[in-house]
């Protein structure tokens, strides 16, 4: 199982736990349109040189800062 940070439709980010091997997450817009969000790995470097990877699925571009803030809030 892995945790995926899901950024969708400008709603607050949520964590979805999926089975290893899952490649997409299905979400639905208010108008009924389905979105298949591809799960990707986002690597983030800290000021100390550490490198951390997070699983992310989104319907838009998300910044490293958004990912780190969400991870710090939701993955503790």
N, CA, C and O of each residue as an XYZ file, in Angstrom:
304
protein
N       0.852     -1.180      0.000
C       0.000      0.000      0.000
C       0.896      1.240      0.000
O       1.976      1.256      0.590
N       0.409      2.270     -0.680
C       1.141      3.532     -0.682
C       0.158      4.681     -0.536
O      -1.004      4.581     -0.929
N       0.645      5.772      0.036
C      -0.157      6.976      0.209
C       0.065      7.894     -0.979
O       1.200      8.110     -1.404
N      -1.030      8.439     -1.519
C      -0.961      9.349     -2.649
C      -1.613     10.665     -2.249
O      -2.744     10.683     -1.764
N      -0.894     11.768     -2.454
C      -1.466     13.095     -2.244
C      -2.284     13.431     -3.486
O      -1.748     13.449     -4.594
N      -3.579     13.697     -3.312
C      -4.457     13.963     -4.448
C      -4.889     15.426     -4.429
O      -5.550     15.885     -3.498
N      -4.497     16.146     -5.484
C      -4.885     17.534     -5.691
C      -5.923     17.516     -6.810
O      -5.601     17.181     -7.950
N      -7.163     17.873     -6.490
C      -8.228     17.755     -7.489
C      -9.236     18.891     -7.368
O      -9.730     19.180     -6.278
N      -9.535     19.529     -8.488
C     -10.627     20.493     -8.624
C     -10.554     21.617     -7.590
O     -11.576     22.071     -7.075
N      -9.347     22.050     -7.303
C      -9.131     23.162     -6.351
C      -9.684     22.887     -4.957
O      -9.853     23.816     -4.167
N      -9.965     21.633     -4.648
C     -10.410     21.252     -3.311
C      -9.174     21.040     -2.441
O      -8.065     20.915     -2.960
N      -9.360     20.998     -1.115
C      -8.207     20.711     -0.256
C      -7.595     19.354     -0.615
O      -8.301     18.400     -0.938
N      -6.286     19.298     -0.549
C      -5.573     18.058     -0.856
C      -5.981     16.971      0.135
O      -6.213     17.242      1.313
N      -6.066     15.738     -0.363
C      -6.398     14.591      0.483
C      -5.369     13.490      0.241
O      -4.686     13.470     -0.784
N      -5.274     12.586      1.195
C      -4.412     11.413      1.049
C      -5.301     10.217      0.749
O      -6.277      9.959      1.453
N      -4.953      9.496     -0.299
C      -5.665      8.278     -0.668
C      -4.663      7.131     -0.579
O      -3.561      7.212     -1.120
N      -5.051      6.088      0.095
C      -4.188      4.901      0.234
C      -4.581      3.908     -0.858
O      -5.740      3.504     -0.956
N      -3.601      3.521     -1.680
C      -3.871      2.615     -2.795
C      -2.929      1.415     -2.738
O      -1.881      1.456     -2.092
N      -3.318      0.370     -3.413
C      -2.510     -0.843     -3.519
C      -1.306     -0.558     -4.416
O      -1.427      0.138     -5.423
N      -0.154     -1.095     -4.049
C       1.026     -0.968     -4.902
C       0.674     -1.470     -6.300
O      -0.023     -2.473     -6.451
N       1.155     -0.773     -7.304
C       0.854     -1.141     -8.684
C      -0.266     -0.317     -9.286
O      -0.433     -0.302    -10.505
N      -1.041      0.371     -8.450
C      -2.101      1.251     -8.954
C      -1.448      2.422     -9.672
O      -0.503      3.017     -9.153
N      -1.945      2.763    -10.875
C      -1.317      3.824    -11.661
C      -2.185      5.059    -11.823
O      -1.681      6.118    -12.195
N      -3.489      4.946    -11.550
C      -4.376      6.108    -11.675
C      -5.395      6.121    -10.544
O      -5.684      5.098     -9.924
N      -5.926      7.307    -10.298
C      -7.006      7.494     -9.332
C      -8.156      8.157    -10.073
O      -7.961      9.150    -10.774
N      -9.349      7.610     -9.921
C     -10.536      8.134    -10.596
C     -11.223      9.155     -9.698
O     -11.491      8.889     -8.526
N     -11.505     10.329    -10.266
C     -12.260     11.375     -9.574
C     -13.324     11.889    -10.534
O     -13.223     11.703    -11.747
N     -14.340     12.536     -9.983
C     -15.430     13.048    -10.809
C     -15.662     14.524    -10.511
O     -15.786     14.929     -9.355
N     -15.718     15.325    -11.587
C     -16.023     16.751    -11.466
C     -17.516     16.919    -11.178
O     -18.298     16.002    -11.430
N     -17.920     18.079    -10.654
C     -19.339     18.315    -10.352
C     -20.271     18.118    -11.554
O     -21.439     17.770    -11.377
N     -19.764     18.338    -12.774
C     -20.600     18.172    -13.968
C     -20.713     16.714    -14.419
O     -21.347     16.420    -15.433
N     -20.091     15.800    -13.658
C     -20.174     14.378    -13.981
C     -19.017     13.849    -14.802
O     -18.879     12.637    -14.972
N     -18.185     14.741    -15.312
C     -17.037     14.310    -16.110
C     -16.028     13.577    -15.223
O     -15.695     14.036    -14.130
N     -15.550     12.435    -15.711
C     -14.571     11.655    -14.963
C     -13.154     12.099    -15.309
O     -12.859     12.462    -16.447
N     -12.300     12.062    -14.318
C     -10.886     12.374    -14.516
C     -10.063     11.211    -13.977
O     -10.212     10.812    -12.822
N      -9.204     10.680    -14.817
C      -8.288      9.615    -14.413
C      -6.945     10.285    -14.126
O      -6.215     10.654    -15.046
N      -6.632     10.436    -12.849
C      -5.424     11.142    -12.436
C      -4.255     10.170    -12.353
O      -4.291      9.208    -11.585
N      -3.225     10.423    -13.142
C      -2.051      9.555    -13.154
C      -1.243      9.765    -11.876
O      -0.978     10.901    -11.482
N      -0.857      8.672    -11.235
C      -0.022      8.743    -10.041
C       1.430      8.862    -10.497
O       1.908      8.069    -11.308
N       2.112      9.855     -9.968
C       3.517     10.060    -10.320
C       4.323     10.284     -9.049
O       3.775     10.571     -7.985
N       5.606     10.150     -9.182
C       6.506     10.410     -8.060
C       7.061     11.813     -8.215
O       7.541     12.188     -9.284
N       6.993     12.583     -7.142
C       7.539     13.933     -7.131
C       8.700     13.964     -6.150
O       8.524     13.703     -4.959
N       9.868     14.279     -6.647
C      11.046     14.376     -5.789
C      11.233     15.797     -5.313
O      11.120     16.744     -6.092
N      11.520     15.947     -4.027
C      11.697     17.264     -3.434
C      13.014     17.278     -2.671
O      13.308     16.361     -1.904
N      13.801     18.322     -2.888
C      15.069     18.490     -2.173
C      14.879     19.486     -1.039
O      14.214     20.509     -1.205
N      15.465     19.181      0.114
C      15.400     20.106      1.248
C      16.645     20.986      1.247
O      17.581     20.761      0.479
N      16.642     21.982      2.111
C      17.797     22.868      2.226
C      19.035     22.128      2.726
O      20.161     22.556      2.471
N      18.831     21.030      3.432
C      19.961     20.250      3.951
C      20.488     19.243      2.933
O      21.442     18.514      3.206
N      19.860     19.206      1.754
C      20.310     18.301      0.709
C      19.598     16.969      0.676
O      19.865     16.145     -0.199
N      18.693     16.744      1.618
C      17.924     15.496      1.619
C      17.002     15.461      0.404
O      16.538     16.497     -0.074
N      16.749     14.266     -0.080
C      15.842     14.083     -1.215
C      14.717     13.154     -0.770
O      14.962     12.041     -0.305
N      13.488     13.626     -0.918
C      12.324     12.843     -0.522
C      11.387     12.726     -1.708
O      11.216     13.680     -2.467
N      10.778     11.554     -1.871
C       9.805     11.362     -2.944
C       8.421     11.132     -2.364
O       8.252     10.447     -1.355
N       7.437     11.723     -3.027
C       6.042     11.564     -2.649
C       5.265     11.093     -3.865
O       5.620     11.428     -4.996
N       4.212     10.321     -3.646
C       3.295      9.946     -4.718
C       2.241     11.041     -4.805
O       1.649     11.434     -3.800
N       2.016     11.528     -6.022
C       1.092     12.641     -6.234
C       0.213     12.336     -7.436
O       0.680     11.796     -8.439
N      -1.071     12.690     -7.326
C      -1.994     12.636     -8.463
C      -2.713     13.978     -8.489
O      -3.164     14.463     -7.451
N      -2.821     14.578     -9.670
C      -3.456     15.895     -9.731
C      -4.050     16.155    -11.106
O      -3.680     15.532    -12.102
N      -4.983     17.097    -11.122
C      -5.590     17.517    -12.378
C      -5.027     18.862    -12.826
O      -5.587     19.519    -13.704
N      -3.923     19.261    -12.218
C      -3.298     20.549    -12.524
C      -1.823     20.476    -12.136
O      -1.379     19.508    -11.518
N      -1.081     21.498    -12.502
C       0.313     21.594    -12.080
C       0.348     21.961    -10.602
O      -0.348     22.882    -10.175
N       1.138     21.261     -9.833
C       1.324     21.599     -8.421
C       2.803     21.882     -8.189
O       3.673     21.259     -8.800
N       3.068     22.815     -7.311
C       4.443     23.203     -7.042
C       5.057     22.297     -5.979
O       4.352     21.615     -5.235
N       6.369     22.307     -5.928
C       7.069     21.557     -4.883
C       6.628     22.036     -3.510
O       6.480     21.242     -2.581
N       6.423     23.319     -3.392
C       5.996     23.890     -2.109
C       4.638     23.334     -1.683
O       4.448     22.977     -0.520
N       3.688     23.260     -2.629
C       2.369     22.699     -2.317
C       2.491     21.247     -1.851
O       1.823     20.829     -0.906
N       3.345     20.495     -2.523
C       3.530     19.082     -2.179
C       4.125     18.946     -0.782
O       3.642     18.151      0.024
N       5.167     19.714     -0.496
C       5.816     19.637      0.814
C       4.858     20.060      1.918
O       4.787     19.404      2.957
N       4.115     21.156      1.707
C       3.158     21.610      2.722
C       2.088     20.554      2.978
O       1.727     20.297      4.127
N       1.584     19.946      1.916
C       0.560     18.906      2.069
C       1.132     17.685      2.787
O       0.483     17.120      3.667
N       2.332     17.284      2.420
C       2.961     16.122      3.057
C       3.202     16.381      4.540
O       2.945     15.513      5.375
N       3.689     17.563      4.865
C       3.937     17.899      6.274
C       2.646     17.892      7.082
O       2.642     17.518      8.255
N       1.569     18.301      6.462
C       0.274     18.372      7.153
C      -0.403     17.004      7.251
O      -0.972     16.666      8.289
N      -0.344     16.219      6.176
C      -1.163     15.011      6.085
C      -0.426     13.688      6.280
O      -1.057     12.675      6.584
N       0.862     13.676      6.116
C       1.595     12.407      6.172
C       2.425     12.252      7.440
O       3.380     11.475      7.458
N       2.086     12.957      8.470
C       2.815     12.849      9.755
C       2.241     11.744     10.587
O       2.714     11.496     11.696
